[in-house]
Amino acid sequence: MNIYFCGMIGSGKTTIGIKIAEELGLHFFDLDREMDSILGYSFHELVTEQGWLAFRELEYSICKDFARRENAVICLGGGTVRYEWNMDVLRGCGVVFLLEASIEELVKRVSLADRPRVNPGTTLKEDITMMWEKWQDKYYGAADIIYKTDRKTVDEEVAEIKNIILTDPRFGALNVNAVTATHLTAGN
């Protein structure tokens, strides 16, 4: 069993995922980082040079690898859940959190990073808005748990999500570090 974090670009998947994995003593994997490691260069270059199809093919291969893992926190790419073939291989392998934030918050967070646009010729806000309006049903459909990340610190988000993981029976098959779990539940 794994914990998957999905959401739009800038929703906090990697930031939250790293901290959750550390605090629960679980392995951490990030789709974007895995892709960069396999390629030996930034996936942004792959998109620029070969297009989104090459990106999606490699993404699918990585999702198949993730599905074979156990006791891991796995951050999916911003668009991973929009493609049914990815969700087909991940279903039944863990619980999926959708990290949700307002368009304004996503734009604020993403403006600090240079990312390729899904909709070329658009502003960052237009691109994110278009993606959310078109694909929000896919994000909601993939989610077992929806968690809003607006107006909270990262520490607050991690504490709340950690509490969900330690108390929700859907995570019963997860093998968290016993010392960590005891310490965390005692503090709540």
C-alpha positions as CSV (number, residue, x, y, z in Angstrom):
1,M,0.0,0.0,0.0
2,N,1.2,3.5,-0.8
3,I,0.1,7.1,-0.2
4,Y,-0.3,9.0,-3.5
5,F,-0.5,12.8,-3.7
6,C,-2.1,14.3,-6.8
7,G,-3.2,17.8,-7.7
8,M,-2.6,20.7,-10.0
9,I,0.8,22.1,-10.5
10,G,1.7,24.1,-7.3
11,S,-0.7,22.3,-5.0
12,G,2.1,21.2,-2.7
13,K,2.5,17.6,-3.6
14,T,6.3,17.4,-3.3
15,T,6.6,19.7,-0.3
16,I,4.0,17.9,1.7
17,G,5.0,14.5,0.4
18,I,8.6,14.8,1.6
19,K,7.6,15.8,5.1
20,I,4.9,13.1,5.4
21,A,7.4,10.4,4.3
22,E,10.0,11.7,6.8
23,E,7.6,11.8,9.7
24,L,6.1,8.4,9.0
25,G,9.4,6.6,8.1
26,L,8.2,5.8,4.6
27,H,10.1,5.8,1.3
28,F,9.5,8.9,-0.9
29,F,9.2,9.1,-4.7
30,D,8.3,12.0,-6.9
31,L,7.3,11.4,-10.5
32,D,9.0,14.6,-11.8
33,R,12.2,13.7,-10.0
34,E,12.1,10.1,-11.2
35,M,11.6,11.3,-14.7
36,D,14.6,13.6,-14.5
37,S,16.7,10.8,-13.1
38,I,15.8,8.4,-15.9
39,L,16.3,11.0,-18.6
40,G,19.5,12.5,-17.1
41,Y,18.1,15.9,-17.7
42,S,15.1,18.0,-16.9
43,F,11.7,16.7,-18.2
44,H,11.1,20.2,-19.4
45,E,13.7,19.6,-22.1
46,L,11.8,16.4,-23.1
47,V,8.6,18.3,-23.5
48,T,10.4,21.1,-25.5
49,E,12.3,18.7,-27.8
50,Q,9.8,15.7,-28.2
51,G,6.5,17.0,-27.0
52,W,3.9,16.0,-24.4
53,L,3.3,12.6,-25.9
54,A,6.9,11.5,-25.1
55,F,6.4,12.8,-21.6
56,R,3.2,10.9,-21.1
57,E,4.7,7.6,-22.4
58,L,7.5,7.9,-19.8
59,E,5.1,9.0,-17.1
60,Y,3.0,5.8,-17.7
61,S,6.2,3.6,-17.4
62,I,7.0,5.3,-14.1
63,C,3.4,4.8,-12.8
64,K,3.7,1.1,-13.5
65,D,6.9,1.1,-11.4
66,F,5.2,3.0,-8.6
67,A,2.3,0.5,-8.5
68,R,4.9,-2.3,-7.7
69,R,6.2,-0.4,-4.6
70,E,5.1,-0.7,-1.0
71,N,5.0,1.6,2.0
72,A,5.8,4.7,0.0
73,V,4.7,8.3,-0.3
74,I,4.4,9.0,-4.0
75,C,3.9,12.4,-5.6
76,L,2.3,12.2,-9.0
77,G,2.8,14.7,-11.7
78,G,0.4,17.6,-12.0
79,G,-1.4,15.9,-14.9
80,T,-0.9,12.2,-14.1
81,V,-4.5,11.5,-13.0
82,R,-5.9,13.1,-16.2
83,Y,-4.9,9.9,-18.1
84,E,-6.9,6.8,-17.4
85,W,-4.1,4.4,-18.2
86,N,-2.1,5.9,-15.3
87,M,-5.0,5.5,-12.9
88,D,-5.6,1.9,-14.2
89,V,-2.2,0.8,-13.0
90,L,-2.3,2.8,-9.7
91,R,-5.9,1.8,-8.6
92,G,-5.8,-0.7,-5.7
93,C,-2.2,0.2,-4.8
94,G,-2.9,2.9,-2.2
95,V,-4.9,5.8,-1.2
96,V,-5.0,9.0,-3.3
97,F,-5.0,12.4,-1.7
98,L,-6.1,15.3,-4.0
99,L,-4.3,18.4,-2.8
100,E,-6.5,21.3,-3.8
101,A,-5.8,25.1,-3.8
102,S,-7.5,28.1,-5.4
103,I,-6.3,29.2,-8.8
104,E,-4.9,32.4,-7.3
105,E,-2.8,30.4,-4.8
106,L,-1.6,28.0,-7.5
107,V,-0.5,30.9,-9.7
108,K,1.3,32.5,-6.8
109,R,3.2,29.2,-6.0
110,V,4.0,28.3,-9.6
111,S,5.1,31.8,-10.7
112,L,8.4,31.0,-8.8
113,A,9.2,28.1,-11.1
114,D,9.7,28.1,-14.9
115,R,7.4,25.3,-16.2
116,P,6.3,24.5,-19.7
117,R,2.7,25.5,-20.5
118,V,0.2,22.9,-21.3
119,N,-1.7,25.5,-23.4
120,P,1.0,27.4,-25.3
121,G,0.5,31.1,-25.8
122,T,-1.4,31.6,-22.5
123,T,-0.5,33.4,-19.3
124,L,0.2,31.2,-16.3
125,K,-3.2,32.0,-14.8
126,E,-5.0,31.3,-18.1
127,D,-3.1,28.0,-18.4
128,I,-3.9,26.8,-14.9
129,T,-7.6,28.0,-15.1
130,M,-8.0,26.2,-18.5
131,M,-6.6,23.0,-17.1
132,W,-8.7,23.0,-14.0
133,E,-11.9,23.8,-15.8
134,K,-11.3,21.1,-18.3
135,W,-10.0,18.4,-16.0
136,Q,-11.3,18.9,-12.5
137,D,-13.6,15.9,-12.8
138,K,-10.6,13.7,-13.4
139,Y,-8.9,15.0,-10.3
140,Y,-12.0,14.5,-8.2
141,G,-12.6,11.1,-9.7
142,A,-9.1,9.9,-8.9
143,A,-9.2,11.1,-5.2
144,D,-10.0,9.0,-2.2
145,I,-9.5,12.1,0.0
146,I,-9.7,15.7,-0.9
147,Y,-7.6,18.1,1.1
148,K,-7.5,21.9,0.7
149,T,-4.2,23.5,1.1
150,D,-5.3,27.2,1.0
151,R,-4.5,29.5,3.9
152,K,-2.5,26.9,5.9
153,T,1.2,26.6,6.6
154,V,3.1,23.6,5.4
155,D,3.4,22.4,9.0
156,E,-0.3,22.7,9.6
157,E,-1.0,20.7,6.4
158,V,1.5,18.0,7.3
159,A,0.0,17.7,10.8
160,E,-3.5,17.4,9.5
161,I,-2.7,14.9,6.7
162,K,-0.6,12.9,9.1
163,N,-3.5,12.6,11.5
164,I,-5.8,11.5,8.7
165,I,-3.2,8.8,7.7
166,L,-2.8,7.5,11.3
167,T,-6.6,7.5,12.1
168,D,-8.3,6.6,8.8
169,P,-8.9,2.8,8.5
170,R,-8.1,3.0,4.7
171,F,-4.4,3.3,5.7
172,G,-4.5,0.1,7.9
173,A,-2.2,-1.8,5.5
174,L,0.4,0.9,5.6
175,N,3.5,-0.1,7.6
176,V,4.6,3.2,9.2
177,N,7.6,3.4,11.5
178,A,6.1,2.3,14.8
179,V,8.2,4.7,16.9
180,T,7.1,7.6,14.7
181,A,3.5,6.7,14.7
182,T,3.4,6.3,18.4
183,H,5.0,9.6,19.0
184,L,2.7,11.4,16.5
185,T,-0.5,10.0,17.8
186,A,0.5,10.7,21.4
187,G,1.0,14.4,20.4
188,N,-2.5,14.7,19.0
